[in-house]
Amino acid sequence: MPLTCLPASSPRKRGEERLPPAAAPFLAFARLLRRNGFTVAPEQAIAFMQSVQLLGPRSMEDIRQAAYAALGPEPDHLDAFEALFRAHFYGDVASIVEASDEEETAVKDDSGGEQRDILTKKEEGGELASSAEALSTRDFKEGIDTLASFQRALGSALPCRRSFRWMRTTSRGQFDLRRSLREIVQADGDVAWPLLRRRKTVQRNILLLIDVSGSMRLHTADYLQLAHAVVQGADRAEIFTFGTRLTRITPSLRLRDRDRALARAASLVEDWDGGTRIGPTLLAFLSVPRFAGFARNAAILILSDGLERGDHAEMETAIRRLKACAFRLSLATPLAGDPRFRPRTAALKAVLPYLDDLVDGSSIERLTAFILSLARPAPAAAALWRQLS
């Protein structure tokens, strides 16, 4: 985990002047942990300061124990936590661990510009893909807008679910006892007609995970244009890119102007046309609770060739976990555009039982047609490809 050391006397933010001066170093330490990838809730920072107040403290060891108890570092990150503690409270900058021997997956969220690094296991082997990180940027040129009709039809075509909220109705609903009793009281015992209610119907989330590795360079521009149309046409949509890193680009794609939106998204993604770490990046996505919440009961579409490098165990684990929380899990691969394509690689064989769909992702036309059909049931991917083999 790469660590960024901040001085203890960082600039105060709004509301910090209300704290006692002695509390400022402890609040600054909580912020330092957040900047270096630790999950520290506001309640934990408050508990840390209260613990220090309760203990006295009589020594730095009391402060250290209060930090461990209240801030709860993960067992795998204890060394990094200790290094940050010494750097912040002792000024021992040399104790910071620059990096570990393992490769890392960086998670970048466009909403706040805050970047989090998550340790993942190093992979070895592989023939068609590479895990080597090659950072680059990309420019999207203005193209012909072929997605306007898709964007207009998307809102009514996506699958829906019943919400927990209720709405009034005059037919095909349940008897609204509470509202009826109020009406009876107001009308002195008379109700002109029965009062009904039913649950609202809301659109399911749609989640797009776009592979931007080197093996997908011919398709990523089209995929980003498709993603922009999805964000503009759907009520609830989330877009992530992954290669050697994971980047959330949904806020950028909310801009109505497509060229501006794609330019901003392109500036955020740093791993264009690099290596591929499908399993580690998907596990990094699931390790962030807020991101994993986007996948709950959602229609998930992974746009990737599925060419995982080395051991595919992490990819299989990630797909299995995504399947457990998704409404529908689909993989669109451009390789399926070849009539001779069959899911015969070790990675695709491993994840095929967990996929609801394994479809052709070689063209925008086929992808848009598939997305518009997500509300309709279809045979499981394993059964369908077993018939074709």
C-alpha positions in Angstrom: 0.0 0.0 0.0 1.7 3.3 -1.1 1.4 5.8 1.6 1.3 9.6 1.5 2.6 11.4 4.6 0.9 14.7 5.6 2.2 17.1 8.1 0.5 17.1 11.5 -0.3 20.8 11.1 -2.5 20.5 8.0 -4.8 23.4 7.1 -8.0 23.4 9.1 -11.3 22.7 7.5 -14.7 24.3 8.2 -15.9 23.3 11.7 -12.5 22.3 13.0 -12.1 25.6 14.8 -14.8 24.5 17.2 -12.6 21.7 18.4 -10.1 22.2 21.2 -6.6 22.8 19.9 -5.4 19.6 21.6 -7.8 17.5 19.5 -6.5 18.7 16.1 -3.6 16.2 15.8 -6.0 13.3 16.4 -8.4 14.5 13.8 -5.6 15.1 11.4 -4.4 11.5 12.0 -7.8 10.1 11.0 -7.7 12.2 7.8 -4.2 10.9 7.1 -5.5 7.4 7.3 -8.3 8.1 4.9 -5.9 9.6 2.3 -3.8 6.4 2.5 -6.7 4.0 1.8 -7.9 3.2 5.3 -11.7 3.2 5.9 -12.3 5.6 8.8 -15.8 6.6 9.5 -16.6 10.0 11.3 -17.8 8.0 14.3 -14.5 6.2 14.5 -12.6 9.5 14.5 -14.9 10.8 17.3 -14.4 7.5 19.3 -10.6 7.9 18.9 -10.6 11.4 20.4 -13.0 10.3 23.2 -10.7 7.3 23.9 -7.7 9.5 24.2 -9.6 11.8 26.6 -10.7 8.9 28.7 -7.2 7.4 29.0 -5.5 10.7 30.0 -3.2 10.0 28.2 -0.1 9.3 30.2 2.1 8.1 27.4 2.2 7.7 23.6 1.4 4.0 24.1 -2.0 5.0 25.4 -2.6 7.0 22.2 -1.5 4.1 20.1 -3.8 1.6 21.8 -6.7 4.0 21.5 -6.0 4.4 17.8 -5.9 0.6 17.3 -9.1 0.1 19.3 -11.2 2.9 17.8 -9.9 3.1 14.2 -9.7 -0.7 13.7 -7.0 -1.3 11.0 -7.2 -4.5 9.1 -4.7 -7.2 10.1 -3.1 -7.1 6.7 -2.4 -3.3 7.0 -1.1 -3.2 10.5 2.5 -2.3 9.3 1.2 0.5 7.2 -1.0 1.8 10.1 2.0 1.7 12.5 4.2 3.5 9.9 1.6 6.3 9.5 1.2 6.6 13.3 5.0 7.0 13.8 5.2 9.5 10.9 2.4 11.6 12.2 3.0 11.6 15.9 6.8 11.1 16.0 7.8 12.8 12.7 9.5 9.5 11.7 8.9 9.9 7.9 11.5 7.2 7.1 9.3 4.6 8.7 6.7 4.8 5.9 6.6 1.7 3.7 6.6 2.8 0.1 5.2 -0.4 -1.4 4.9 -4.1 -0.8 6.1 -6.9 -2.9 2.6 -7.6 -4.1 1.0 -5.8 -7.1 -1.7 -3.3 -6.3 -5.0 -2.4 -7.8 -5.8 1.4 -7.6 -9.4 2.3 -7.2 -10.3 5.8 -8.4 -13.7 7.4 -7.8 -14.5 10.4 -10.0 -17.1 11.8 -7.5 -14.5 13.0 -5.1 -11.2 12.6 -6.8 -10.0 10.4 -3.9 -7.9 7.4 -4.8 -7.7 4.2 -2.8 -5.1 1.5 -3.2 -6.0 -2.1 -2.5 -3.5 -4.9 -2.3 -4.0 -7.8 -4.6 -2.0 -11.0 -5.2 0.6 -11.1 -7.9 -0.2 -13.2 -11.0 2.2 -15.1 -13.1 2.0 -16.8 -16.5 -0.5 -16.2 -19.3 -0.1 -16.0 -23.1 -2.6 -13.6 -24.5 -2.8 -11.0 -21.8 -0.4 -9.1 -19.6 -0.7 -7.7 -16.1 2.0 -5.1 -16.6 0.7 -1.7 -15.9 1.1 0.8 -18.8 -0.5 4.1 -18.0 -1.7 6.3 -20.9 -4.5 8.7 -21.9 -6.9 8.7 -24.8 -8.8 11.3 -26.8 -12.3 10.7 -28.2 -13.1 12.4 -31.5 -16.5 13.5 -32.4 -18.4 10.7 -34.2 -21.8 10.1 -35.8 -24.5 9.7 -33.1 -26.1 6.4 -33.7 -27.3 5.9 -30.1 -30.1 8.5 -30.0 -32.9 6.0 -30.5 -31.3 3.6 -28.1 -31.1 6.3 -25.4 -34.8 7.2 -25.9 -35.9 3.6 -25.7 -33.7 2.6 -22.7 -35.9 4.0 -20.0 -38.9 1.9 -20.8 -36.9 -1.3 -21.8 -34.8 -1.9 -18.7 -36.0 -4.4 -16.1 -38.0 -3.0 -13.1 -38.7 -4.1 -9.6 -41.3 -3.3 -6.9 -40.2 -0.6 -4.6 -40.7 -0.6 -0.8 -42.6 2.7 -1.2 -46.3 2.8 -1.7 -48.5 4.9 -4.0 -52.2 5.7 -4.1 -54.2 3.9 -6.8 -57.9 3.5 -7.8 -57.7 0.0 -9.1 -55.6 -3.2 -8.8 -54.3 -2.4 -5.4 -54.5 -3.4 -1.7 -56.8 -2.0 0.8 -55.2 1.1 2.4 -56.4 0.6 6.0 -54.6 3.5 7.6 -55.7 6.1 5.0 -59.2 4.6 5.1 -59.5 5.0 8.8 -58.4 8.7 8.6 -61.1 9.2 5.9 -63.7 7.5 8.0 -62.9 9.8 11.0 -63.0 12.9 8.8 -66.3 11.8 7.1 -68.1 10.9 10.4 -68.1 7.2 9.7 -68.8 7.2 5.9 -66.4 6.3 3.1 -67.6 7.0 -0.4 -65.3 4.3 -2.0 -62.5 2.0 -0.9 -59.1 3.5 -0.7 -56.3 1.4 -2.4 -52.6 1.5 -2.6 -49.9 -0.4 -4.4 -46.1 -0.5 -4.4 -44.2 1.7 -6.8 -42.3 0.2 -9.7 -38.8 1.5 -10.1 -36.1 0.8 -12.7 -33.3 -1.6 -11.6 -29.8 -0.4 -11.5 -27.7 -1.1 -14.6 -23.9 -1.5 -14.0 -21.4 -1.5 -16.8 -17.8 -2.7 -16.2 -15.7 -1.8 -19.2 -12.4 -3.5 -19.9 -9.8 -0.9 -21.2 -6.8 -3.2 -21.5 -4.7 -3.4 -24.6 -6.6 -6.4 -26.0 -9.8 -4.3 -26.0 -8.3 -1.1 -27.6 -10.4 -1.5 -30.8 -13.7 -1.4 -28.9 -13.2 0.9 -25.9 -14.2 4.0 -27.7 -17.5 2.5 -28.8 -18.1 1.1 -25.3 -17.6 4.6 -23.8 -20.1 6.1 -26.2 -22.5 3.4 -25.3 -21.9 4.0 -21.6 -22.7 7.7 -22.0 -26.0 6.8 -23.7 -26.8 4.4 -20.9 -26.2 7.0 -18.2 -28.2 9.6 -20.1 -31.1 7.2 -20.8 -31.4 5.2 -17.6 -32.7 6.4 -14.2 -30.0 4.5 -12.3 -26.7 3.6 -14.0 -23.1 3.2 -12.9 -20.0 2.9 -15.1 -16.6 1.6 -14.2 -13.5 0.9 -16.3 -10.9 -1.6 -15.4 -7.6 -2.8 -16.7 -4.8 -2.8 -14.2 -6.8 -0.2 -12.2 -10.5 0.4 -11.3 -12.0 3.8 -12.1 -15.5 5.1 -11.6 -16.5 7.5 -14.4 -20.2 7.8 -13.8 -20.1 11.5 -12.7 -18.2 12.4 -15.9 -20.7 10.7 -18.1 -23.6 12.6 -16.6 -22.6 15.6 -18.7 -25.1 15.9 -21.5 -22.6 16.9 -24.1 -21.1 13.6 -25.2 -17.7 15.0 -26.4 -17.1 16.8 -23.1 -18.2 13.8 -21.1 -16.0 11.4 -22.9 -13.0 13.8 -22.8 -13.4 14.2 -19.0 -13.8 10.4 -18.6 -10.7 9.8 -20.8 -8.6 12.1 -18.6 -9.6 10.2 -15.5 -8.7 6.7 -16.8 -5.0 6.2 -16.5 -4.6 2.5 -17.6 -5.8 2.7 -21.3 -4.4 -0.1 -23.5 -2.3 -1.5 -20.7 -2.3 -4.9 -19.0 -5.3 -6.8 -17.7 -6.2 -7.9 -14.2 -9.8 -8.9 -14.4 -10.0 -10.9 -11.2 -8.1 -8.4 -9.0 -9.9 -5.4 -10.3 -13.4 -7.0 -9.9 -12.4 -8.0 -6.3 -11.3 -4.5 -5.7 -14.7 -3.3 -6.8 -16.4 -5.7 -4.4 -14.1 -4.7 -1.5 -15.5 -1.1 -1.5 -18.9 -1.3 0.2 -20.3 1.7 -1.6 -19.3 0.2 -5.0 -20.6 -3.3 -4.1 -23.9 -1.6 -3.2 -24.3 -0.5 -6.9 -24.3 -4.2 -7.9 -27.1 -5.3 -5.5 -30.1 -6.4 -7.5 -28.7 -4.7 -10.6 -28.3 -5.8 -14.2 -24.6 -6.1 -14.5 -22.9 -6.1 -17.9 -19.2 -6.8 -18.2 -17.7 -5.6 -21.5 -14.5 -7.7 -21.8 -12.8 -10.4 -23.9 -12.4 -12.4 -20.7 -8.7 -13.1 -21.4 -7.5 -13.2 -17.8 -3.7 -13.5 -17.3 -2.4 -16.4 -15.3 -4.5 -18.1 -12.6 -8.2 -17.4 -13.1 -9.1 -18.3 -9.5 -9.6 -14.6 -8.5 -11.7 -14.0 -11.6 -13.9 -16.9 -10.8 -14.3 -15.7 -7.2 -15.3 -12.2 -8.3 -17.8 -13.5 -10.8 -19.3 -15.8 -8.3 -19.7 -13.0 -5.8 -21.2 -10.7 -8.4 -23.7 -13.4 -9.4 -24.8 -13.7 -5.8 -25.9 -10.1 -5.5 -26.9 -9.3 -9.1 -30.3 -9.5 -10.7 -28.7 -10.5 -14.0 -25.0 -11.0 -14.8 -23.9 -10.8 -18.4 -20.5 -10.9 -20.2 -20.3 -9.3 -23.6 -17.1 -10.3 -25.5 -16.1 -9.1 -28.9 -14.6 -12.5 -29.5 -18.1 -13.9 -29.8 -18.5 -12.0 -33.1 -16.6 -14.8 -34.7 -19.0 -17.7 -35.5 -16.2 -20.1 -34.6 -16.0 -18.7 -31.0 -16.5 -21.1 -28.1 -15.9 -20.4 -24.4 -13.0 -22.9 -24.2 -10.4 -20.9 -22.3 -9.9 -21.9 -18.7 -11.2 -18.6 -17.3 -14.4 -18.6 -19.4 -15.0 -22.2 -18.6 -14.7 -21.4 -14.9 -17.1 -18.4 -14.9 -19.6 -19.7 -17.5 -21.9 -21.4 -14.9 -22.3 -18.1 -13.1 -23.2 -16.1 -16.1 -26.8 -15.4 -17.2 -25.6 -14.3 -20.6 -22.5 -14.6 -22.7 -23.2 -12.5 -25.8 -21.5 -10.8 -28.8 -20.0 -7.5 -27.9 -18.2 -6.8 -31.2 -20.6 -4.1 -32.4 -22.7 -1.3 -30.9 -25.8 -2.6 -32.7 -25.7 -6.0 -31.1 -24.9 -4.5 -27.7 -27.8 -2.0 -27.8 -30.2 -4.8 -28.9 -29.0 -7.0 -26.0 -29.4 -4.2 -23.4 -32.9 -3.4 -24.6 -33.8 -7.1 -24.1 -32.6 -7.4 -20.5 -36.1 -7.3 -19.2 -37.0 -10.5 -21.1 -36.0 -13.9 -19.8 -33.4 -15.9 -21.7 -31.7 -19.4 -21.4 -28.7 -19.5 -19.1 -25.4 -19.0 -20.8 -24.0 -22.4 -19.9 -27.1 -24.2 -21.3 -27.0 -22.1 -24.5 -23.3 -22.5 -25.3 -23.6 -26.2 -24.4 -26.1 -26.6 -27.2 -23.8 -24.8 -29.7 -20.7 -26.8 -28.8 
